[in-house]
Amino acid sequence: MRLVVPVRSPLLLLAIAALPGAALAGDVPGQERPAGTLRKCTTSGSGFYVVPGTDTCLRLGGYVWAEGYYNSYTDYPPADAETYSIATYGLVLDARDATDYGTLRSYMEIRLQYRGAEEWGSGPPATEVDIWDAHVEFAGFTFGKTQSIFDFYANQNVLGTDPATIGDQQQTTIGAYRWNLANGWAATLSLEDAALRAAGVSEGDPRLGAGVTQSSDLPELVAAISQSGDWGQFQLSGALHQIRASVTALEGSPVRAGTSEDWGYALQAGIMFNLPALGAGDTLYLQTAYTDGATSYLGLIDPSGAFAPPDAYIGADGALSRVSGWNVTAQLLHNWSDTWQSTLFGGYARYDLNDAATPLGDSASHGINYNVGGNIVWSPLPAFSLILQYDYNVIEAQGGIAPGAGLTGGSQQAQQLLLMAQRLF
């Protein structure tokens, strides 16, 4: 899971460097502007400037994150790093043009990242380039890579590159259309990348001996209806997810080879309240989701990878048994002053394997995942913050587990401490 920190301030150095001899001047009434001067856009919002020679309004911004993590996991492999660090430079470009059909917007966010290690892993340090967001908006349409339309809470105010909090938060490629209705209401329909939502299909009884692969020839169908106002925001989300399993029977296996198909789905309701009576800028998020055959929408926290439930199990006759689940999440942000704020967050999820094809006692019948945490943020300057964040996470499979069948037994507990410096520009 990843968190995007919005950037509002202009970064003009790149634009100025591209214009030799250009000078930046204020918009003083009656004063003649020198040739090559960048001028502000008055229609696109703060931080936008006109690209010389065009009608495009451009905002350039970015951020730098310096993060240090300490992890305390049960049964943590000794070869893996309990402490590691991440350094991130993010560049944001937001270009807008006024047209007869409304605003044409192109948005891109690129992250250049140095990572000392993974949150559950080893290996040498690595440098990565991540195109976090790259999309176009025009006349109600959105195309490209951006946040899933399904998402609402999506780890708001939970900081860092590797946060651990339950709930869906997915960057994906989409093709969507949004209808803006009266009184703050809106409806959105989206086709999204199915590969990122495939949690897999497992054999109902591994002793049957077959090869199973999951694929999809149809995208995710996602819809949302939302309302926003001075009081806060509300959203209902739904997704249809194709389950398509190709089975290759091994020699001597009674499993029927071929392709089995079914449909899974996910539903989610989220609400955010503005709490000015508690403090200026204070908010409360509440969210819950239910899934059936669409496990990825639960947003489980599984750093070890040992407790990953599939979308469905498949029996010897090719029948699919879907995995269902639900979650609840909450988050409270409070601003103590202009320079101090804190956040409390937590969530609980349960998944049920519903696998009638597996003999009782051969695999887990269900699993749970819960987390609690909080952070405190000190911002001595508007564009600079120091953050201390802690979270505690538990995930476990339950219900009588035999070795080699179903999910790995036991539980995984994880504590995580983050110290982070953040600079916006």
N, C-alpha and C positions, 0 to 999 in steps of 0.2 A: 504494500500500500504506500501511496505517496501523497504528500500534501502540497498544494500550490499556494504560495503566499502572494497575494495580489500586489502589483507594483503600480504606483500612481504618479511618481515623479519623473520628469524628462531626463533622458541622457542624450545630450546633444553633441558630444565629442565626435562620434562617428560621422554624423551629418556635416559637422563643420570641417572635419578632415577631408571630406569628399568634395569640399568647395574651397579651393585655394583662394585666399584673399578675402573670404567671406567674413563678415562681422555681424555680431548679434546686437540688435538695437531694440529698445522698447517701442511700443506702439503709442507714440505721442501725437495727439491730434494736431494737424496742421504741419507736422514735421515731415519733410521729404525723406523717404527711406532710401538709403544707399543701395546700389545694385548688388545683388547677391545676398542681401540680408534675409535671415530666416524670420518669418512673421508668425504670430500665434494664430491658431484656428479658434475662432470664437464659437463654433457650432458643435465641435466634437468633445468638448470638455477640457479639463485641466491637463496641461502637459503636452498638448498636441501642437505641432508646428507644420506649416505648409512646406511641402517639398518643392524647392524652386523649380519653375518650369512646368509644374503640374498643378492639378486641383486636389492632390492627395494630402490628407492630414495624417501626420505620422507621429506616434509617440514611441520613444525608445526608453527602456528602463532595464532594471536588472536587480540582482541580489547576490550576496556572498554568504554562504553558510559555513561555519567551522564547527564540527560536531565531534564530541568524544563520548563513547558508549562504554558502559560496564554491564556485562550480562552475568546472571547467576541462574543457570539452568540445572535441573535435576538430571543426573546421568550425562552431563556435558562431556563430549569426547575430548580427551586431553590434547589432541592435536589441533583442536579449534581454538580460536582466540576469544578469551573472555573479555578482553578490552580491544577496541579498535577505533579508528577515526575515519571521518569523511570530510572532504573539502569540496564545496560545490560553488561554481560560478554559473549563474543563470542570466540569460539574455532574453529580453522580451521586446518584440516589435509588434505594434498595433497600427495598421494602416486603414484609413477610412476615406471613402469617396461618396459624395452626395450624387444621387442619380434620380431619374424620374420614378424609379421603382422603390425608392428608399435608400438607405445607406448600404454600400458595398464595403464589407469589412474583411480584412485578412489579418489573422492573428497567428503569431508563432512564439513559442517558448522553447529555448534550447538550453540543456544543462550539460556543462562540462564538469566531470566529477572524478576526483581521486578518492579511491576507497581502499582502506587498509585491509579490510576483510569483510565477509558477509556476516549477517547477524547470527547465522548458524552455519559455519563453514570455515574452511582454511584456505590455503593457497597464497601465492604472492600478491602483493598490492597490485591494483589494476586502475587504469585510467579509462573512463567511459564517456561516450557522447550519447546523450539521450534526447531525442526529439520528443519532449514531453507533450507538446501541443502544437498542432499545425492545421488550421481549419479556415474555411471561408464562409461568411454569412452574407446572404443576399435575398431580399424580398421574402423573408420568412424561412428560407432554406439554410441548412448548415451541412457542409461537406468537409470531411477530413478527420483528423485525429483530435479528439477532445474528450471531456468527461462524459460518461454514459448518461443518457437521459433518465435512466432508472434512479440514479443517485440523488440523495437529498442532503442528509447530515454529512456524510462523506468526510468524517474526521475533522470537521471545522474546529480550529483552535487547538488541535492536537499537533504538536510541532515535531520537526525532524524528518529525516529521510526514511527512517525505519520505525515508524510508530506502531504500537501494538494495541489496537482497539477494534472491537467487533463492529461489523457493518460494512456494507458494500461501498467501495470507492475504486472505480475502474476507469483508466484512460483507454480509449478504444477508437477505432475508425467507425464513423457513422455517416448516414445520409438521412437527415431529419427535416421535418417541416413543423413550424410553430404557428399556431393561430393565437393572436393577441385579442382577447375578448374584453368586455366591459368590466369596470370595477375591480381591476387588478387580476382578473382571471385569465388563464392561458391554457392551451392544450397543445401537446406535442406528440407526433408520431415519428418513429425512428427505426431504420434498419441498421443493425450493428454487427460487428465482427463476431462470428460464432466460435472461431477457434479459441479466443480468449475465455470463453465461457464453458468449455468442455472440461468437466471434472472426471471424465472417464467412465467406462463400463467394466465391471469386474465379474468374474465367474461366481455364480452362486455357491458352487462347491469346487474349490481349487483341485480336488482330487480327480475331477472329471478329465482334466488334461486337454485344454483347448487354448488357442490363441485368439484374443479378443482385442480389437482396435476400435476406437470411437472416431467417427468422422461426421461431418454434416455438410449437406449440399444446399442448405438454406440458411440465411442470416437470422440473427435474433430479431424478433418483432417486439419493439418496446414502445409503450405509450405512457404518457403522464398528463395529469391535469393539476394545475396549481393555482394558488391565489395568494397575493401579497398586498399588504397595506401597512399603515402606521403601527398596527398591533403586532405584525410579524409575518410569517409565511406558512403555507400549508401545501402539501403535495401528496397525491396518490399516484403510485407507479405500478405498472404491470409489465411482464415480459413473457413471451412464448419462446421455448427453447426446444429445438429438435434433438432427440436422442437417436442416434443411428449407429448400431454396432455391427461390425463385420466379424464373423466367427470362422476361424480356420481350425477344423478338427484334427488333432494329432492321431497318429496310428493307434488303433485300439480304443479310442475315446468314443463314448456313446453320444457325445454332443452333436447336434445337427449343425452342419456347416451352412453358411449363408448370411443374409443380412436381416437384422431385426430393427424395427423403427417404432418410436413412440414420441409423445410430446410431453415435455415438462413445462412448468410455469412458475412464476414468482410474483408475489404481490407485496407491496410496501406502502405504509402510511407514515408520514413524518410531519411534524409541526415545530415551528420555532416561534417563541414568544419574545418580544422586546420587553425588557423590565426596567423602564426608567425610574420607577419608584425605588428600586433596589440600588441603582447606580446608572449614570450615563453610559450608554453603550452596552449594558448588561443584557445577556441573552440566555434562554433555556431551550435546548433541543430535546425532543422526545421522538423516538422512531421505533417501529416494529415491522417485521417482515415475516412472510410465510412462503416456503418453497416446496415444490413437489417435482422431483426430477430435474431440478435446476440448482444444484448445490452451491455453485460459485456465488450466487446472489446472497448467500448468508453472510459472506465476509468473515469466515472463520480465521482465527489466528493460529497457525500451525507451523512454527518456525522449524521444528525438527522434521516435518514431513511424514511422521509416523502415524498420524491420525486423520488422514485425508479420505473422507467418505466420497464414493463416486456418485454420479448422477443416478445410476441404476445397477442392479445385478441381473445377470442373464442365466437362465436355467438350461438344462440339457435339451429341452424342447424348443429353445430359442425365445421363450417368453421373458419379457423384461419386468423386473420388480423395482419400481422407482424408490429412491431415498427421499424422505420428506424432512422438513425441519422448520424451525421458527427462531426468531431472536427479538430481543428488546434492547435498546440502547438509550443513553441519556448523557447530556453534557450541560454544565452550567459555567458560564463565563461571568466573572465579576471584576470590575475596575475599581480598585481601592483608591486610586488617585490618577493624576495625569501620567504618572511614570510607573505605577505598579498595577499589575493585573494578575489574576490567577484563574485556573480552569480545573474543574473536577469532571471526570468522565468515567464511564463504565458500561458494561454490556453483558448479556447472557444469551447463549444460543444452545439449542438442543437439536440433534438430528436422529432420526429413526430409520434403521436400515430396511425394515419391512421386507425381509428376504425370506419368503415362504419356501424357496427352493433349497435353502441350506438347512441341514439337520440341526435341531436344537442343540446348543452347546458348542457348535463348530465355529461360531463367529460372534462378534459383539452384536447385541440387539439394538444398541443406541449409544450415543456419545454426547458429551456436554463440553462447552467452552465458555469460560467467563473471564472477565478482566476488570480491574479497577485501576485508576491512576489519577494523576494531577500534575500541574506545572505551575510555576510562578515565573513571571516575566518582569524584568526591570528594564525600562527604556529611558535612560538618562537623556537621550536625544531622540527626536521623532523618527529618525531613520536608522537607529542603532539600538539593539536589544541584547540582553544577556538572559538565558533561559536555563532553568533547572527543572527537569521533568522525570517523574518516576511512574512506572506501571508494573502491575503484577498480573500474570496471565496463567490460566490452567486450562488444559485440554486433555480429555481422557475418553477412552472407549470402554463401555460397560456391558455386562450381560453374559458372561461366560465365554471365554475365548480359548480356543485350542491353538497350539503352535502351528504356524503355516497356513492358517485359514482366517479370512476376514481381516480386520484391522489389527495392528500391533496392540498387545495388551498393555495394561498399566496406564500411567498418566505422565504428563510432562508439565512441570511447573517452571515458570520463568519470571525472573525479576530483571528489570531493565532500568538503568539510570543514564540519563542524557544530560550533558552539559554542552550548551550551544551558544555561539555568538552569531548574530544575524545583522547584516548591513544591507539596507535597501537604498537604491538610488534611481 
